[in-house]
Amino acid sequence: LGGRLDATNVVEKPLVTVITPIALDHVNILGDTLEKVAFEKGGIIKHGVPLVIHPQTVEASTVLEKIADEKDADLIVAPVDMIEVESVALGGTRFGLGAQTYEISMIGMHQAQNA
């Protein structure tokens, strides 16, 4: 739920930080605009730690880019358009990215993109 004040935001220097698609969810806590939600989610960005983001709206990207720049974090936009979903079933999702094939237990094309 969020990022800046999230209980999982306790690792001081992770190998990488990741932000999946930002939408207007939990507006009572995160804010009622994409910019406010992006600011809260951007709270996971650490100084000097690479940041991987899902392609975002212009409003969210602008906020995340600013925070990443301030924290000297390399920003990488995940190449989700290169993902080829092979199957989606009750057992999970199978997808390819380049020469690699992956299987996750979560169901849905969006889960492949998040992974």
C-alpha positions as CSV (number, residue, x, y, z in Angstrom):
1,L,0.0,0.0,0.0
2,G,2.0,2.9,-1.2
3,G,5.7,3.0,-0.7
4,R,6.9,6.0,1.3
5,L,5.3,4.7,4.6
6,D,4.9,1.1,3.6
7,A,5.9,-1.5,6.1
8,T,8.0,-3.3,3.4
9,N,10.1,-0.1,2.8
10,V,12.7,-1.0,5.5
11,V,15.7,-2.2,3.4
12,E,18.1,0.7,3.3
13,K,20.1,-0.3,0.2
14,P,18.3,-2.9,-1.9
15,L,19.8,-4.1,-5.2
16,V,16.9,-2.6,-7.2
17,T,13.5,-0.9,-6.6
18,V,10.5,-1.6,-8.8
19,I,7.3,0.3,-9.3
20,T,4.4,-1.4,-11.1
21,P,1.6,0.5,-12.9
22,I,0.3,3.4,-10.9
23,A,-3.4,4.0,-10.7
24,L,-5.9,5.8,-8.5
25,D,-6.2,3.2,-5.8
26,H,-6.3,3.7,-2.0
27,V,-7.1,7.4,-2.7
28,N,-8.0,7.9,0.9
29,I,-4.4,7.1,1.9
30,L,-2.3,7.8,-1.2
31,G,-4.0,10.8,-2.6
32,D,-6.6,11.6,-5.2
33,T,-4.4,12.3,-8.2
34,L,-1.9,10.2,-10.1
35,E,0.8,12.7,-9.1
36,K,0.1,12.2,-5.4
37,V,-0.1,8.4,-5.7
38,A,3.2,8.5,-7.7
39,F,4.9,10.6,-5.0
40,E,3.8,8.1,-2.3
41,K,4.9,5.1,-4.5
42,G,8.2,6.9,-5.2
43,G,9.0,6.7,-1.5
44,I,10.7,3.4,-2.2
45,I,13.3,5.0,-4.4
46,K,16.7,4.9,-2.7
47,H,19.8,7.0,-3.3
48,G,22.0,5.3,-6.0
49,V,19.8,2.3,-6.3
50,P,18.4,1.5,-9.8
51,L,14.7,2.0,-10.3
52,V,12.7,-0.2,-12.7
53,I,9.2,1.1,-13.6
54,H,6.4,-0.2,-15.7
55,P,5.5,2.3,-18.4
56,Q,3.4,5.0,-16.6
57,T,1.2,7.9,-17.5
58,V,2.8,11.2,-18.1
59,E,1.6,12.5,-14.7
60,A,3.1,9.5,-12.8
61,S,6.3,9.4,-14.9
62,T,7.1,13.0,-14.3
63,V,7.0,12.6,-10.5
64,L,9.0,9.4,-10.6
65,E,11.6,10.8,-12.9
66,K,12.1,13.8,-10.6
67,I,12.5,11.7,-7.5
68,A,14.9,9.3,-9.3
69,D,16.9,12.3,-10.5
70,E,17.1,13.8,-7.0
71,K,18.2,10.5,-5.6
72,D,20.7,9.7,-8.4
73,A,18.8,6.5,-9.1
74,D,19.1,5.1,-12.7
75,L,15.6,4.9,-14.1
76,I,14.8,1.9,-16.3
77,V,11.5,1.5,-18.1
78,A,10.6,-2.2,-18.2
79,P,10.2,-3.5,-21.8
80,V,6.7,-4.9,-21.2
81,D,5.9,-4.7,-24.9
82,M,8.5,-7.4,-25.4
83,I,6.6,-9.9,-23.2
84,E,4.9,-12.7,-25.0
85,V,2.3,-14.4,-22.8
86,E,2.2,-18.1,-23.8
87,S,-0.6,-19.3,-21.5
88,V,-2.8,-18.2,-18.6
89,A,-4.5,-20.9,-16.5
90,L,-5.6,-21.5,-13.0
91,G,-2.1,-22.8,-12.2
92,G,-0.5,-19.5,-13.2
93,T,0.9,-17.6,-16.2
94,R,3.7,-18.7,-18.6
95,F,5.5,-16.0,-20.6
96,G,8.6,-15.3,-22.6
97,L,11.0,-12.3,-22.6
98,G,13.7,-12.7,-25.2
99,A,15.1,-16.2,-25.1
100,Q,13.9,-16.9,-21.6
101,T,10.6,-18.4,-20.5
102,Y,9.1,-17.8,-17.1
103,E,6.3,-19.3,-15.1
104,I,4.6,-17.6,-12.2
105,S,1.8,-18.7,-10.0
106,M,-0.2,-15.5,-10.4
107,I,-2.9,-15.4,-13.1
108,G,-3.1,-12.8,-15.8
109,M,-1.3,-11.0,-18.5
110,H,-0.8,-8.0,-16.2
111,Q,0.9,-10.3,-13.7
112,A,3.4,-11.2,-16.4
113,Q,4.1,-7.5,-17.0
114,N,4.4,-6.9,-13.3
115,A,6.9,-9.8,-12.9
